[in-house]
C-alpha cells in the first residue's frame, strides 16, 4: 500500500456494544481488526468506560481473539486526566471512580484523593466522577459539598446505562445525575458524545477530523461524538441501535450516519472498498 493510502483514513472504534457485549464477542469483530491491520488503516479503540485500565481493555480484547495493546486504547478516564492536566493541574482532585480512573490520574501526575473525610479538611478544586460500583451516600454528600464550594465538576462519560451480562446496568451518567441534582451544577462532560475525548483521540493518532471515521453502535454517543468532532460516522447494528429504532435515534440525536452496516462483515467490506477506492 502506498503512503497516501496509509494516511487518508483512520478509524476510532467503540468497544461496548461494538466489539463485545459483556463477556461475549460481537461476531466478526476479530476479522474487522485483522483486516484493518492488513490494510494498514490506523485505528484506536475509544471507549466511554472509565473503570478499566488500557491494560485491562487490551487483555479483554485479546481474550476475544482481537489483537490489542494498551496503546491501542483510549478511555474516558485517560481523556479526563488529560483535560484536568491541561486546565487544572494545580488543583487537588476528588475522585469518584474505579481503577481505570485512579491509574489515569496518577499517570498524568495529578494530585487526587478518594477519601471522603478529606473533602471537609482540604481545598478540593476538582471533582471527577466516573462509574463507581461502591458509590455511597457519604460520597454523594462529600462531592456535593465540594462542588457547591466551587470545585469544578467533571463527568468522565454521560452513559446512563451500559450493556452487561445482566442486560443493562446503571452507568456513570446515572451517578452524575444524582450529583447534578444535589448541586444544580452541570458537569464538564469528557466522554462521547463530547468532542473533548475525540480531540484527545485525534491528537494521539495525528489524524485530521476529515480523515477519521467513528465506528460504533450508539447514535447518542458514538455517532454524535463523531459529528461534534467533524469526523465521518459509521453505525453498526451490533448493539444499542437497531433497524427498528434507527429512525427514533436519528430524530433524537439529529445525526444521519455516513455509513450504516448491519454487521461487522459489512463494516469490514466497507473498509476494503474505501481503501481500494483511494
Residue pairs with C-beta under 8 A, 6 or more apart in sequence:
1 39
1 40
1 275
4 278
5 40
5 275
5 278
6 40
6 41
6 42
7 42
7 211
8 211
8 278
9 41
9 211
9 212
9 213
9 271
9 274
9 275
9 278
10 41
10 42
10 43
10 44
10 205
10 207
10 211
10 212
10 213
11 36
11 41
11 42
11 43
11 44
11 212
11 213
11 214
11 215
11 271
12 43
12 44
12 46
12 198
12 201
12 205
12 212
12 213
12 214
12 215
12 226
12 231
13 19
13 43
13 44
13 45
13 46
13 215
13 216
14 45
14 46
14 47
14 192
14 214
14 215
14 216
14 217
14 218
14 221
14 222
15 45
15 47
15 49
15 57
15 61
16 47
16 48
16 49
16 162
16 163
16 239
17 26
17 163
17 216
17 217
17 218
17 238
17 239
17 240
18 26
18 29
18 215
18 216
18 217
18 222
18 236
18 238
18 239
19 25
19 26
19 29
19 45
19 61
19 64
19 66
20 26
20 29
20 60
20 61
20 64
21 163
21 239
22 163
22 164
22 165
23 165
25 64
25 65
25 66
26 238
26 239
26 264
27 263
27 264
28 263
28 264
28 265
28 267
28 268
29 64
29 66
29 264
30 64
30 65
30 66
31 264
31 265
31 268
32 264
32 267
32 268
32 271
33 43
33 66
33 67
33 68
34 67
35 268
35 271
35 272
36 43
36 271
37 67
39 271
39 272
39 275
41 271
41 275
42 205
42 207
43 72
44 72
44 73
44 74
44 201
44 204
44 205
45 57
45 61
45 68
45 72
45 73
45 74
46 74
46 192
46 197
46 198
46 201
46 214
47 57
47 73
47 74
47 75
47 76
48 76
48 156
48 157
48 159
48 172
48 191
48 192
48 197
48 221
49 57
49 75
49 76
49 100
49 131
49 157
49 162
50 75
50 76
50 77
50 80
50 97
50 98
50 100
50 101
50 130
50 131
50 156
50 157
50 172
50 191
51 77
51 97
51 98
51 99
51 100
51 101
51 130
51 131
51 133
52 60
52 75
52 99
52 100
53 70
53 75
53 99
53 100
53 103
53 104
54 70
54 71
54 73
54 74
54 75
54 78
55 70
56 99
56 100
57 68
57 70
57 73
57 75
58 68
58 69
58 70
58 72
58 73
61 67
61 68
62 68
74 197
74 200
74 201
74 204
75 100
75 104
76 130
76 156
76 157
76 172
76 190
76 191
76 192
76 197
77 97
77 100
77 101
77 103
77 104
77 105
77 130
77 156
78 104
78 200
79 156
79 190
79 191
79 196
79 197
79 200
79 201
80 101
80 104
80 128
80 130
80 154
80 156
80 190
80 191
81 101
81 104
81 105
81 107
81 108
81 110
82 108
82 200
83 154
83 188
83 190
83 196
83 200
84 91
84 93
84 105
84 108
84 110
84 126
84 128
84 154
85 108
85 109
85 110
88 125
88 126
88 152
89 109
89 110
90 125
91 111
91 124
91 125
91 126
91 152
92 111
92 112
92 113
92 122
92 123
92 124
92 125
92 126
93 105
93 110
93 111
93 112
93 113
93 124
93 125
93 126
93 127
93 128
94 112
94 113
94 114
94 118
94 119
94 124
94 126
94 127
94 128
94 142
94 143
94 146
94 151
95 101
95 102
95 105
95 112
95 113
95 114
95 128
95 129
96 114
96 127
96 128
96 129
96 130
96 132
96 135
96 139
96 143
96 175
97 114
97 128
97 129
97 130
97 131
97 132
97 156
98 130
98 131
98 132
98 133
100 130
101 128
101 130
101 156
102 112
102 114
105 112
105 128
106 112
112 128
113 122
116 138
116 139
116 141
116 142
118 124
119 142
119 143
119 145
119 146
120 142
120 145
124 146
124 149
124 151
125 151
125 152
126 151
126 152
126 154
127 143
127 146
127 147
127 151
127 152
127 153
127 154
127 179
128 154
128 155
128 156
129 143
129 153
129 154
129 155
129 156
129 172
129 175
129 176
129 179
129 187
130 155
130 156
130 157
130 172
131 156
131 162
131 171
131 172
131 175
132 139
132 172
132 175
135 175
140 178
140 179
140 182
143 179
144 179
144 182
144 183
147 153
147 179
147 183
147 185
148 183
148 185
152 188
153 179
153 180
153 183
153 185
153 186
153 187
153 188
154 187
154 188
154 190
155 172
155 173
155 176
155 179
155 187
155 188
155 189
155 190
155 191
156 172
156 190
156 191
157 171
157 172
157 173
157 189
157 190
157 191
157 192
157 221
158 172
158 173
158 176
158 189
158 191
158 193
158 194
158 221
159 171
159 172
159 173
159 191
159 221
160 170
160 171
160 173
160 174
160 177
161 168
161 169
161 170
161 171
161 174
162 168
162 169
162 170
162 171
163 239
163 240
172 191
176 187
179 187
180 186
180 187
188 196
189 196
190 196
190 197
191 197
191 221
192 198
192 216
192 218
192 221
192 222
192 224
192 225
193 220
193 221
193 222
193 224
193 225
193 228
194 225
194 228
195 225
195 228
195 229
197 225
198 214
198 225
198 226
198 228
198 229
198 231
199 229
201 207
202 208
202 209
202 212
202 229
202 231
205 212
209 229
209 230
209 231
210 230
210 231
212 226
212 229
212 231
212 232
213 226
213 231
213 232
213 233
213 234
213 258
213 259
214 222
214 223
214 225
214 226
214 229
214 231
214 232
214 233
214 234
215 222
215 234
215 236
215 267
216 222
216 223
216 226
216 233
216 234
216 235
216 236
217 235
217 236
217 237
217 238
217 239
217 240
217 241
218 239
218 240
218 241
219 235
219 240
219 241
219 246
219 249
219 250
219 252
219 253
219 255
219 257
220 249
220 252
220 253
222 233
222 235
223 233
223 235
223 253
223 255
223 257
224 253
224 254
224 255
226 232
226 233
227 233
227 255
232 258
232 259
233 255
233 257
233 258
233 259
234 257
234 258
234 259
234 260
234 261
234 267
234 270
235 241
235 246
235 257
235 259
235 260
235 261
236 261
236 262
236 263
236 264
236 266
236 267
237 243
237 260
237 261
237 262
237 263
238 263
238 264
241 249
243 262
246 260
250 256
259 267
259 270
261 267
261 270
